[in-house]
Amino acid sequence: MKTSISLALATAVSFAFASAAFAAPPTKTGTTAKGSVLTDAKGMTLYTFDKDSEGKSACNGPCATNWPVLKADAGDKAEGGYTIISRDDGSKQWAYKGKPLYTFAKDQKAGDITGDGFLNGAWHLAQP
């Protein structure tokens, strides 16, 4: 009996590690009129902001209302070019190659890129 319980536990643990090792990245790749871009799970275009510094978001308050952050959940783990940053309000946000990621509130459907070049060119499409 102990052997079967130990085997069951070992199997469960190995499945847990395997699923963690093969965790999906927080973004997908989509196609727009300007080429390939990173998107969220819903296919909405992701953007980066020139005023952000490496691993630090400068978009808070009303800015974050217009530019919703790509939120990271408590159990998410950084991997590859993806990191998780802490925001001023204590929440977590995904970043790609050190640049925090956002959607744009005025984009209505997957493939929209209305935020590209916004604010005198400070907002850019996040590209793979």
N, CA, C and O atoms as CSV, one atom per row, in Angstrom:
chain,resi,resn,atom,element,x,y,z
A,1,MET,N,N,0.823,-1.193,0.000
A,1,MET,CA,C,0.000,0.000,0.000
A,1,MET,C,C,0.868,1.258,0.000
A,1,MET,O,O,0.597,2.202,-0.742
A,2,LYS,N,N,1.927,1.269,0.846
A,2,LYS,CA,C,2.815,2.425,0.900
A,2,LYS,C,C,3.469,2.665,-0.449
A,2,LYS,O,O,3.656,3.812,-0.854
A,3,THR,N,N,3.823,1.580,-1.157
A,3,THR,CA,C,4.473,1.718,-2.454
A,3,THR,C,C,3.544,2.386,-3.456
A,3,THR,O,O,3.979,3.255,-4.213
A,4,SER,N,N,2.279,1.999,-3.475
A,4,SER,CA,C,1.359,2.595,-4.445
A,4,SER,C,C,1.086,4.069,-4.118
A,4,SER,O,O,0.919,4.882,-5.027
A,5,ILE,N,N,1.042,4.416,-2.833
A,5,ILE,CA,C,0.862,5.813,-2.453
A,5,ILE,C,C,2.100,6.619,-2.847
A,5,ILE,O,O,1.983,7.718,-3.390
A,6,SER,N,N,3.282,6.071,-2.573
A,6,SER,CA,C,4.517,6.756,-2.949
A,6,SER,C,C,4.602,6.941,-4.458
A,6,SER,O,O,5.016,7.998,-4.932
A,7,LEU,N,N,4.214,5.923,-5.212
A,7,LEU,CA,C,4.233,6.010,-6.665
A,7,LEU,C,C,3.242,7.067,-7.155
A,7,LEU,O,O,3.549,7.830,-8.071
A,8,ALA,N,N,2.072,7.113,-6.553
A,8,ALA,CA,C,1.062,8.102,-6.934
A,8,ALA,C,C,1.561,9.520,-6.635
A,8,ALA,O,O,1.388,10.429,-7.447
A,9,LEU,N,N,2.178,9.698,-5.472
A,9,LEU,CA,C,2.720,11.012,-5.123
A,9,LEU,C,C,3.847,11.420,-6.066
A,9,LEU,O,O,3.903,12.569,-6.502
A,10,ALA,N,N,4.729,10.504,-6.377
A,10,ALA,CA,C,5.837,10.791,-7.278
A,10,ALA,C,C,5.319,11.158,-8.664
A,10,ALA,O,O,5.846,12.068,-9.305
A,11,THR,N,N,4.301,10.462,-9.122
A,11,THR,CA,C,3.708,10.760,-10.425
A,11,THR,C,C,3.073,12.151,-10.421
A,11,THR,O,O,3.255,12.920,-11.365
A,12,ALA,N,N,2.330,12.474,-9.364
A,12,ALA,CA,C,1.683,13.782,-9.263
A,12,ALA,C,C,2.711,14.901,-9.248
A,12,ALA,O,O,2.534,15.922,-9.913
A,13,VAL,N,N,3.789,14.710,-8.488
A,13,VAL,CA,C,4.839,15.721,-8.419
A,13,VAL,C,C,5.501,15.902,-9.782
A,13,VAL,O,O,5.759,17.034,-10.193
A,14,SER,N,N,5.780,14.813,-10.486
A,14,SER,CA,C,6.429,14.936,-11.790
A,14,SER,C,C,5.513,15.623,-12.798
A,14,SER,O,O,5.999,16.376,-13.642
A,15,PHE,N,N,4.202,15.387,-12.738
A,15,PHE,CA,C,3.265,16.099,-13.611
A,15,PHE,C,C,3.254,17.586,-13.281
A,15,PHE,O,O,3.190,18.420,-14.185
A,16,ALA,N,N,3.314,17.927,-11.998
A,16,ALA,CA,C,3.317,19.335,-11.594
A,16,ALA,C,C,4.557,20.039,-12.139
A,16,ALA,O,O,4.469,21.153,-12.655
A,17,PHE,N,N,5.716,19.381,-12.020
A,17,PHE,CA,C,6.946,19.982,-12.544
A,17,PHE,C,C,6.919,20.066,-14.059
A,17,PHE,O,O,7.384,21.052,-14.632
A,18,ALA,N,N,6.386,19.055,-14.711
A,18,ALA,CA,C,6.324,19.060,-16.172
A,18,ALA,C,C,5.427,20.186,-16.663
A,18,ALA,O,O,5.772,20.870,-17.627
A,19,SER,N,N,4.290,20.388,-16.023
A,19,SER,CA,C,3.398,21.461,-16.482
A,19,SER,C,C,4.017,22.827,-16.206
A,19,SER,O,O,3.819,23.754,-16.991
A,20,ALA,N,N,4.751,22.971,-15.124
A,20,ALA,CA,C,5.416,24.237,-14.838
A,20,ALA,C,C,6.536,24.486,-15.850
A,20,ALA,O,O,6.758,25.624,-16.265
A,21,ALA,N,N,7.232,23.434,-16.243
A,21,ALA,CA,C,8.337,23.570,-17.183
A,21,ALA,C,C,7.842,23.951,-18.572
A,21,ALA,O,O,8.568,24.588,-19.334
A,22,PHE,N,N,6.620,23.568,-18.907
A,22,PHE,CA,C,6.079,23.853,-20.221
A,22,PHE,C,C,4.972,24.899,-20.158
A,22,PHE,O,O,4.035,24.869,-20.957
A,23,ALA,N,N,5.081,25.821,-19.212
A,23,ALA,CA,C,4.079,26.878,-19.074
A,23,ALA,C,C,4.057,27.719,-20.342
A,23,ALA,O,O,5.102,28.015,-20.923
A,24,ALA,N,N,2.880,28.092,-20.755
A,24,ALA,CA,C,2.738,28.908,-21.966
A,24,ALA,C,C,3.207,30.327,-21.690
A,24,ALA,O,O,3.037,30.831,-20.579
A,25,PRO,N,N,3.796,30.977,-22.688
A,25,PRO,CA,C,4.184,32.375,-22.493
A,25,PRO,C,C,2.930,33.223,-22.268
A,25,PRO,O,O,1.832,32.812,-22.643
A,26,PRO,N,N,3.083,34.399,-21.662
A,26,PRO,CA,C,1.920,35.233,-21.360
A,26,PRO,C,C,1.328,35.938,-22.583
A,26,PRO,O,O,0.278,36.573,-22.484
A,27,THR,N,N,1.989,35.832,-23.722
A,27,THR,CA,C,1.498,36.493,-24.935
A,27,THR,C,C,1.372,35.490,-26.065
A,27,THR,O,O,1.857,34.361,-25.992
A,28,LYS,N,N,0.708,35.941,-27.101
A,28,LYS,CA,C,0.627,35.198,-28.360
A,28,LYS,C,C,1.178,36.121,-29.438
A,28,LYS,O,O,1.502,37.277,-29.165
A,29,THR,N,N,1.285,35.621,-30.642
A,29,THR,CA,C,1.712,36.448,-31.758
A,29,THR,C,C,0.530,36.608,-32.701
A,29,THR,O,O,-0.132,35.633,-33.057
A,30,GLY,N,N,0.275,37.849,-33.099
A,30,GLY,CA,C,-0.802,38.153,-34.033
A,30,GLY,C,C,-0.264,38.916,-35.223
A,30,GLY,O,O,0.881,39.369,-35.230
A,31,THR,N,N,-1.112,39.049,-36.232
A,31,THR,CA,C,-0.722,39.770,-37.438
A,31,THR,C,C,-1.590,41.012,-37.576
A,31,THR,O,O,-2.809,40.958,-37.407
A,32,THR,N,N,-0.945,42.127,-37.884
A,32,THR,CA,C,-1.651,43.396,-38.091
A,32,THR,C,C,-1.224,43.970,-39.440
A,32,THR,O,O,-0.412,43.378,-40.151
A,33,ALA,N,N,-1.775,45.113,-39.774
A,33,ALA,CA,C,-1.393,45.807,-41.010
A,33,ALA,C,C,0.089,46.197,-40.992
A,33,ALA,O,O,0.678,46.445,-42.044
A,34,LYS,N,N,0.689,46.250,-39.803
A,34,LYS,CA,C,2.110,46.604,-39.680
A,34,LYS,C,C,2.990,45.399,-39.367
A,34,LYS,O,O,4.138,45.562,-38.955
A,35,GLY,N,N,2.465,44.194,-39.559
A,35,GLY,CA,C,3.255,42.993,-39.348
A,35,GLY,C,C,2.926,42.272,-38.057
A,35,GLY,O,O,1.866,42.486,-37.469
A,36,SER,N,N,3.841,41.415,-37.615
A,36,SER,CA,C,3.648,40.603,-36.417
A,36,SER,C,C,3.764,41.442,-35.157
A,36,SER,O,O,4.635,42.305,-35.046
A,37,VAL,N,N,2.868,41.173,-34.204
A,37,VAL,CA,C,2.876,41.856,-32.912
A,37,VAL,C,C,2.599,40.850,-31.818
A,37,VAL,O,O,2.068,39.769,-32.070
A,38,LEU,N,N,2.961,41.214,-30.602
A,38,LEU,CA,C,2.566,40.422,-29.445
A,38,LEU,C,C,1.133,40.796,-29.100
A,38,LEU,O,O,0.742,41.957,-29.211
A,39,THR,N,N,0.349,39.801,-28.679
A,39,THR,CA,C,-1.030,40.043,-28.277
A,39,THR,C,C,-1.295,39.385,-26.935
A,39,THR,O,O,-0.539,38.521,-26.491
A,40,ASP,N,N,-2.385,39.808,-26.292
A,40,ASP,CA,C,-2.807,39.128,-25.080
A,40,ASP,C,C,-3.578,37.863,-25.476
A,40,ASP,O,O,-3.668,37.545,-26.661
A,41,ALA,N,N,-4.124,37.154,-24.514
A,41,ALA,CA,C,-4.831,35.898,-24.770
A,41,ALA,C,C,-6.057,36.096,-25.656
A,41,ALA,O,O,-6.481,35.163,-26.337
A,42,LYS,N,N,-6.631,37.299,-25.658
A,42,LYS,CA,C,-7.816,37.593,-26.472
A,42,LYS,C,C,-7.448,38.060,-27.878
A,42,LYS,O,O,-8.330,38.333,-28.693
A,43,GLY,N,N,-6.152,38.151,-28.165
A,43,GLY,CA,C,-5.709,38.606,-29.476
A,43,GLY,C,C,-5.570,40.108,-29.607
A,43,GLY,O,O,-5.346,40.620,-30.704
A,44,MET,N,N,-5.704,40.827,-28.484
A,44,MET,CA,C,-5.573,42.290,-28.519
A,44,MET,C,C,-4.096,42.683,-28.552
A,44,MET,O,O,-3.269,42.117,-27.837
A,45,THR,N,N,-3.790,43.661,-29.395
A,45,THR,CA,C,-2.424,44.127,-29.590
A,45,THR,C,C,-1.825,44.641,-28.289
A,45,THR,O,O,-2.493,45.312,-27.502
A,46,LEU,N,N,-0.560,44.317,-28.077
A,46,LEU,CA,C,0.183,44.812,-26.925
A,46,LEU,C,C,1.139,45.917,-27.366
A,46,LEU,O,O,1.629,45.936,-28.495
A,47,TYR,N,N,1.386,46.842,-26.427
A,47,TYR,CA,C,2.207,48.021,-26.689
A,47,TYR,C,C,3.271,48.194,-25.613
A,47,TYR,O,O,3.171,47.652,-24.512
A,48,THR,N,N,4.303,48.976,-25.973
A,48,THR,CA,C,5.315,49.416,-25.015
A,48,THR,C,C,5.312,50.945,-24.997
A,48,THR,O,O,4.842,51.590,-25.934
A,49,PHE,N,N,5.846,51.512,-23.913
A,49,PHE,CA,C,5.801,52.954,-23.669
A,49,PHE,C,C,7.217,53.476,-23.463
A,49,PHE,O,O,7.951,52.967,-22.616
A,50,ASP,N,N,7.605,54.498,-24.241
A,50,ASP,CA,C,8.960,55.059,-24.161
A,50,ASP,C,C,9.313,55.617,-22.789
A,50,ASP,O,O,10.488,55.643,-22.423
A,51,LYS,N,N,8.321,56.062,-22.023
A,51,LYS,CA,C,8.614,56.673,-20.721
A,51,LYS,C,C,8.889,55.645,-19.632
A,51,LYS,O,O,9.324,56.006,-18.539
A,52,ASP,N,N,8.641,54.363,-19.916
A,52,ASP,CA,C,8.989,53.305,-18.967
A,52,ASP,C,C,10.499,53.138,-18.951
A,52,ASP,O,O,11.171,53.372,-19.956
A,53,SER,N,N,11.028,52.730,-17.800
A,53,SER,CA,C,12.441,52.381,-17.735
A,53,SER,C,C,12.522,50.872,-17.584
A,53,SER,O,O,11.505,50.207,-17.388
A,54,GLU,N,N,13.707,50.343,-17.672
A,54,GLU,CA,C,13.900,48.890,-17.597
A,54,GLU,C,C,13.208,48.315,-16.358
A,54,GLU,O,O,13.619,48.571,-15.226
A,55,GLY,N,N,12.158,47.538,-16.591
A,55,GLY,CA,C,11.459,46.877,-15.495
A,55,GLY,C,C,10.621,47.782,-14.613
A,55,GLY,O,O,10.237,47.368,-13.518
A,56,LYS,N,N,10.319,49.007,-15.045
A,56,LYS,CA,C,9.542,49.947,-14.235
A,56,LYS,C,C,8.528,50.667,-15.111
A,56,LYS,O,O,8.891,51.282,-16.114
A,57,SER,N,N,7.249,50.587,-14.730
A,57,SER,CA,C,6.188,51.255,-15.473
A,57,SER,C,C,6.041,52.712,-15.033
A,57,SER,O,O,6.029,53.018,-13.841
A,58,ALA,N,N,5.928,53.600,-16.018
A,58,ALA,CA,C,5.650,55.018,-15.749
A,58,ALA,C,C,4.183,55.334,-16.017
A,58,ALA,O,O,3.766,56.487,-15.907
A,59,CYS,N,N,3.398,54.313,-16.368
A,59,CYS,CA,C,1.989,54.493,-16.720
A,59,CYS,C,C,1.115,54.060,-15.547
A,59,CYS,O,O,0.882,52.870,-15.337
A,60,ASN,N,N,0.633,55.051,-14.782
A,60,ASN,CA,C,-0.197,54.798,-13.604
A,60,ASN,C,C,-1.427,55.697,-13.664
A,60,ASN,O,O,-1.516,56.574,-14.522
A,61,GLY,N,N,-2.368,55.480,-12.759
A,61,GLY,CA,C,-3.558,56.326,-12.680
A,61,GLY,C,C,-4.328,56.356,-13.986
A,61,GLY,O,O,-4.616,55.307,-14.561
A,62,PRO,N,N,-4.673,57.574,-14.471
A,62,PRO,CA,C,-5.443,57.697,-15.713
A,62,PRO,C,C,-4.741,57.041,-16.908
A,62,PRO,O,O,-5.399,56.499,-17.796
A,63,CYS,N,N,-3.437,57.091,-16.925
A,63,CYS,CA,C,-2.686,56.442,-18.002
A,63,CYS,C,C,-3.027,54.949,-18.056
A,63,CYS,O,O,-3.291,54.412,-19.131
A,64,ALA,N,N,-3.023,54.283,-16.903
A,64,ALA,CA,C,-3.308,52.848,-16.859
A,64,ALA,C,C,-4.773,52.539,-17.160
A,64,ALA,O,O,-5.108,51.399,-17.480
A,65,THR,N,N,-5.646,53.533,-17.061
A,65,THR,CA,C,-7.041,53.339,-17.472
A,65,THR,C,C,-7.115,53.274,-18.994
A,65,THR,O,O,-7.834,52.445,-19.552
A,66,ASN,N,N,-6.374,54.147,-19.658
A,66,ASN,CA,C,-6.340,54.160,-21.123
A,66,ASN,C,C,-5.458,53.056,-21.699
A,66,ASN,O,O,-5.678,52.585,-22.815
A,67,TRP,N,N,-4.473,52.660,-20.929
A,67,TRP,CA,C,-3.506,51.650,-21.357
A,67,TRP,C,C,-3.481,50.527,-20.313
A,67,TRP,O,O,-2.547,50.447,-19.514
A,68,PRO,N,N,-4.502,49.659,-20.316
A,68,PRO,CA,C,-4.537,48.578,-19.314
A,68,PRO,C,C,-3.292,47.691,-19.386
A,68,PRO,O,O,-2.827,47.324,-20.465
A,69,VAL,N,N,-2.777,47.366,-18.223
A,69,VAL,CA,C,-1.553,46.563,-18.154
A,69,VAL,C,C,-1.848,45.100,-18.452
A,69,VAL,O,O,-2.965,44.626,-18.245
A,70,LEU,N,N,-0.840,44.395,-18.939
A,70,LEU,CA,C,-0.941,42.950,-19.087
A,70,LEU,C,C,-0.589,42.372,-17.723
A,70,LEU,O,O,0.584,42.233,-17.374
A,71,LYS,N,N,-1.628,42.038,-16.956
A,71,LYS,CA,C,-1.455,41.609,-15.565
A,71,LYS,C,C,-0.829,40.227,-15.467
A,71,LYS,O,O,-1.115,39.331,-16.261
A,72,ALA,N,N,0.021,40.085,-14.482
A,72,ALA,CA,C,0.607,38.788,-14.139
A,72,ALA,C,C,-0.079,38.312,-12.867
A,72,ALA,O,O,-0.301,39.092,-11.941
A,73,ASP,N,N,-0.410,37.037,-12.829
A,73,ASP,CA,C,-1.040,36.454,-11.646
A,73,ASP,C,C,0.020,36.003,-10.648
A,73,ASP,O,O,1.190,35.845,-10.997
A,74,ALA,N,N,-0.400,35.800,-9.419
A,74,ALA,CA,C,0.527,35.437,-8.338
A,74,ALA,C,C,1.348,34.196,-8.663
A,74,ALA,O,O,2.522,34.136,-8.299
A,75,GLY,N,N,0.777,33.218,-9.327
A,75,GLY,CA,C,1.490,31.973,-9.619
A,75,GLY,C,C,2.321,32.011,-10.885
A,75,GLY,O,O,3.009,31.036,-11.187
A,76,ASP,N,N,2.283,33.102,-11.636
A,76,ASP,CA,C,3.035,33.195,-12.887
A,76,ASP,C,C,4.534,33.256,-12.610
A,76,ASP,O,O,4.971,33.796,-11.594
A,77,LYS,N,N,5.301,32.700,-13.518
A,77,LYS,CA,C,6.759,32.677,-13.395
A,77,LYS,C,C,7.389,33.275,-14.649
A,77,LYS,O,O,6.951,33.000,-15.766
A,78,ALA,N,N,8.398,34.078,-14.458
A,78,ALA,CA,C,9.144,34.663,-15.570
A,78,ALA,C,C,9.919,33.578,-16.291
A,78,ALA,O,O,10.454,32.662,-15.665
A,79,GLU,N,N,9.979,33.686,-17.630
A,79,GLU,CA,C,10.797,32.757,-18.397
A,79,GLU,C,C,11.065,33.328,-19.776
A,79,GLU,O,O,10.297,34.140,-20.293
A,80,GLY,N,N,12.163,32.891,-20.357
A,80,GLY,CA,C,12.538,33.407,-21.669
A,80,GLY,C,C,12.767,34.907,-21.580
A,80,GLY,O,O,13.421,35.384,-20.653
A,81,GLY,N,N,12.237,35.645,-22.529
A,81,GLY,CA,C,12.369,37.099,-22.525
A,81,GLY,C,C,11.337,37.794,-21.652
A,81,GLY,O,O,11.309,39.023,-21.582
A,82,TYR,N,N,10.479,37.011,-20.979
A,82,TYR,CA,C,9.402,37.576,-20.163
A,82,TYR,C,C,9.808,37.699,-18.700
A,82,TYR,O,O,10.371,36.776,-18.112
A,83,THR,N,N,9.509,38.858,-18.129
A,83,THR,CA,C,9.740,39.093,-16.709
A,83,THR,C,C,8.456,39.643,-16.102
A,83,THR,O,O,7.541,40.061,-16.813
A,84,ILE,N,N,8.409,39.633,-14.791
A,84,ILE,CA,C,7.263,40.184,-14.071
A,84,ILE,C,C,7.767,41.347,-13.235
A,84,ILE,O,O,8.711,41.205,-12.458
A,85,ILE,N,N,7.128,42.499,-13.401
A,85,ILE,CA,C,7.529,43.687,-12.650
A,85,ILE,C,C,6.473,44.014,-11.601
A,85,ILE,O,O,5.314,43.621,-11.734
A,86,SER,N,N,6.871,44.722,-10.581
A,86,SER,CA,C,5.941,45.219,-9.561
A,86,SER,C,C,5.565,46.648,-9.914
A,86,SER,O,O,6.427,47.481,-10.194
A,87,ARG,N,N,4.275,46.918,-9.896
A,87,ARG,CA,C,3.772,48.257,-10.193
A,87,ARG,C,C,3.688,49.085,-8.908
A,87,ARG,O,O,3.776,48.541,-7.807
A,88,ASP,N,N,3.518,50.391,-9.054
A,88,ASP,CA,C,3.432,51.282,-7.893
A,88,ASP,C,C,2.311,50.895,-6.939
A,88,ASP,O,O,2.427,51.100,-5.730
A,89,ASP,N,N,1.212,50.329,-7.478
A,89,ASP,CA,C,0.084,49.934,-6.626
A,89,ASP,C,C,0.249,48.545,-6.024
A,89,ASP,O,O,-0.650,48.061,-5.337
A,90,GLY,N,N,1.388,47.897,-6.272
A,90,GLY,CA,C,1.660,46.570,-5.730
A,90,GLY,C,C,1.241,45.426,-6.626
A,90,GLY,O,O,1.586,44.276,-6.356
A,91,SER,N,N,0.497,45.714,-7.698
A,91,SER,CA,C,0.098,44.649,-8.614
A,91,SER,C,C,1.296,44.235,-9.472
A,91,SER,O,O,2.335,44.896,-9.471
A,92,LYS,N,N,1.133,43.147,-10.191
A,92,LYS,CA,C,2.207,42.607,-11.029
A,92,LYS,C,C,1.842,42.759,-12.501
A,92,LYS,O,O,0.676,42.654,-12.882
A,93,GLN,N,N,2.861,43.008,-13.317
A,93,GLN,CA,C,2.671,43.232,-14.744
A,93,GLN,C,C,3.733,42.478,-15.530
A,93,GLN,O,O,4.887,42.392,-15.110
A,94,TRP,N,N,3.332,41.932,-16.676
A,94,TRP,CA,C,4.282,41.275,-17.560
A,94,TRP,C,C,5.094,42.315,-18.328
A,94,TRP,O,O,4.587,43.372,-18.705
A,95,ALA,N,N,6.359,41.989,-18.546
A,95,ALA,CA,C,7.243,42.792,-19.389
A,95,ALA,C,C,7.916,41.842,-20.372
A,95,ALA,O,O,8.113,40.664,-20.072
A,96,TYR,N,N,8.265,42.356,-21.542
A,96,TYR,CA,C,8.971,41.571,-22.540
A,96,TYR,C,C,10.274,42.291,-22.870
A,96,TYR,O,O,10.275,43.451,-23.281
A,97,LYS,N,N,11.371,41.586,-22.682
A,97,LYS,CA,C,12.709,42.166,-22.886
A,97,LYS,C,C,12.855,43.458,-22.087
A,97,LYS,O,O,13.430,44.437,-22.561
A,98,GLY,N,N,12.316,43.440,-20.849
A,98,GLY,CA,C,12.445,44.568,-19.931
A,98,GLY,C,C,11.405,45.656,-20.102
A,98,GLY,O,O,11.359,46.591,-19.302
A,99,LYS,N,N,10.559,45.557,-21.137
A,99,LYS,CA,C,9.575,46.608,-21.403
A,99,LYS,C,C,8.183,46.163,-20.956
A,99,LYS,O,O,7.663,45.169,-21.463
A,100,PRO,N,N,7.575,46.884,-20.017
A,100,PRO,CA,C,6.225,46.549,-19.576
A,100,PRO,C,C,5.240,46.537,-20.755
A,100,PRO,O,O,5.375,47.314,-21.701
A,101,LEU,N,N,4.248,45.641,-20.678
A,101,LEU,CA,C,3.289,45.462,-21.763
A,101,LEU,C,C,1.894,45.961,-21.384
A,101,LEU,O,O,1.438,45.799,-20.252
A,102,TYR,N,N,1.229,46.576,-22.373
A,102,TYR,CA,C,-0.095,47.173,-22.192
A,102,TYR,C,C,-0.969,46.881,-23.409
A,102,TYR,O,O,-0.461,46.626,-24.501
A,103,THR,N,N,-2.291,46.921,-23.210
A,103,THR,CA,C,-3.232,46.993,-24.320
A,103,THR,C,C,-3.663,48.457,-24.418
A,103,THR,O,O,-3.240,49.281,-23.607
A,104,PHE,N,N,-4.502,48.789,-25.406
A,104,PHE,CA,C,-5.004,50.157,-25.550
A,104,PHE,C,C,-6.525,50.115,-25.495
A,104,PHE,O,O,-7.154,49.355,-26.231
A,105,ALA,N,N,-7.113,50.925,-24.629
A,105,ALA,CA,C,-8.557,50.901,-24.401
A,105,ALA,C,C,-9.353,51.203,-25.676
A,105,ALA,O,O,-10.496,50.762,-25.795
A,106,LYS,N,N,-8.786,51.930,-26.614
A,106,LYS,CA,C,-9.524,52.287,-27.827
A,106,LYS,C,C,-9.457,51.224,-28.919
A,106,LYS,O,O,-10.196,51.301,-29.901
A,107,ASP,N,N,-8.586,50.241,-28.761
A,107,ASP,CA,C,-8.602,49.115,-29.696
A,107,ASP,C,C,-9.881,48.318,-29.429
A,107,ASP,O,O,-10.161,47.946,-28.289
A,108,GLN,N,N,-10.650,48.062,-30.479
A,108,GLN,CA,C,-11.941,47.404,-30.322
A,108,GLN,C,C,-11.913,45.902,-30.588
A,108,GLN,O,O,-12.697,45.148,-30.012
A,109,LYS,N,N,-10.998,45.469,-31.470
A,109,LYS,CA,C,-10.967,44.057,-31.843
A,109,LYS,C,C,-9.528,43.619,-32.102
A,109,LYS,O,O,-8.623,44.437,-32.265
A,110,ALA,N,N,-9.353,42.316,-32.133
A,110,ALA,CA,C,-8.035,41.762,-32.424
A,110,ALA,C,C,-7.530,42.331,-33.743
A,110,ALA,O,O,-8.282,42.430,-34.712
A,111,GLY,N,N,-6.263,42.702,-33.777
A,111,GLY,CA,C,-5.663,43.262,-34.979
A,111,GLY,C,C,-5.668,44.779,-35.016
A,111,GLY,O,O,-4.934,45.376,-35.805
A,112,ASP,N,N,-6.493,45.426,-34.167
A,112,ASP,CA,C,-6.486,46.890,-34.112
A,112,ASP,C,C,-5.133,47.370,-33.583
A,112,ASP,O,O,-4.547,46.750,-32.695
A,113,ILE,N,N,-4.649,48.473,-34.136
A,113,ILE,CA,C,-3.346,49.037,-33.723
A,113,ILE,C,C,-3.457,50.555,-33.584
A,113,ILE,O,O,-2.529,51.287,-33.925
A,114,THR,N,N,-4.605,51.020,-33.077
A,114,THR,CA,C,-4.849,52.463,-33.004
A,114,THR,C,C,-3.925,53.176,-32.024
A,114,THR,O,O,-3.801,54.399,-32.083
A,115,GLY,N,N,-3.280,52.447,-31.129
A,115,GLY,CA,C,-2.383,53.077,-30.166
A,115,GLY,C,C,-0.969,53.292,-30.669
A,115,GLY,O,O,-0.184,53.994,-30.031
A,116,ASP,N,N,-0.629,52.691,-31.815
A,116,ASP,CA,C,0.736,52.804,-32.319
A,116,ASP,C,C,1.046,54.251,-32.673
A,116,ASP,O,O,0.340,54.858,-33.477
A,117,GLY,N,N,2.096,54.805,-32.079
A,117,GLY,CA,C,2.519,56.167,-32.337
A,117,GLY,C,C,1.809,57.214,-31.491
A,117,GLY,O,O,2.071,58.409,-31.630
A,118,PHE,N,N,0.909,56.770,-30.614
A,118,PHE,CA,C,0.145,57.696,-29.774
A,118,PHE,C,C,1.088,58.504,-28.888
A,118,PHE,O,O,2.202,58.065,-28.602
A,119,LEU,N,N,0.648,59.676,-28.456
A,119,LEU,CA,C,1.385,60.574,-27.573
A,119,LEU,C,C,2.741,60.948,-28.182
A,119,LEU,O,O,3.800,60.714,-27.600
A,120,ASN,N,N,2.659,61.539,-29.379
A,120,ASN,CA,C,3.868,61.980,-30.099
A,120,ASN,C,C,4.868,60.855,-30.298
A,120,ASN,O,O,6.078,61.066,-30.207
A,121,GLY,N,N,4.362,59.666,-30.568
A,121,GLY,CA,C,5.233,58.534,-30.880
A,121,GLY,C,C,5.772,57.775,-29.682
A,121,GLY,O,O,6.666,56.942,-29.837
A,122,ALA,N,N,5.249,58.042,-28.482
A,122,ALA,CA,C,5.777,57.377,-27.278
A,122,ALA,C,C,5.293,55.940,-27.115
A,122,ALA,O,O,5.913,55.161,-26.391
A,123,TRP,N,N,4.187,55.575,-27.782
A,123,TRP,CA,C,3.640,54.214,-27.678
A,123,TRP,C,C,3.966,53.446,-28.948
A,123,TRP,O,O,3.838,53.967,-30.056
A,124,HIS,N,N,4.395,52.184,-28.768
A,124,HIS,CA,C,4.837,51.363,-29.894
A,124,HIS,C,C,4.208,49.971,-29.827
A,124,HIS,O,O,3.875,49.470,-28.753
A,125,LEU,N,N,4.056,49.373,-30.985
A,125,LEU,CA,C,3.629,47.988,-31.038
A,125,LEU,C,C,4.705,47.121,-30.403
A,125,LEU,O,O,5.896,47.295,-30.664
A,126,ALA,N,N,4.271,46.186,-29.568
A,126,ALA,CA,C,5.220,45.223,-28.991
A,126,ALA,C,C,5.422,44.119,-30.022
A,126,ALA,O,O,4.471,43.448,-30.423
A,127,GLN,N,N,6.657,43.942,-30.443
A,127,GLN,CA,C,6.938,42.979,-31.498
A,127,GLN,C,C,7.759,41.809,-30.970
A,127,GLN,O,O,8.618,41.959,-30.101
A,128,PRO,N,N,7.458,40.631,-31.532
A,128,PRO,CA,C,8.179,39.427,-31.076
A,128,PRO,C,C,9.658,39.469,-31.437
A,128,PRO,O,O,10.396,38.535,-31.124
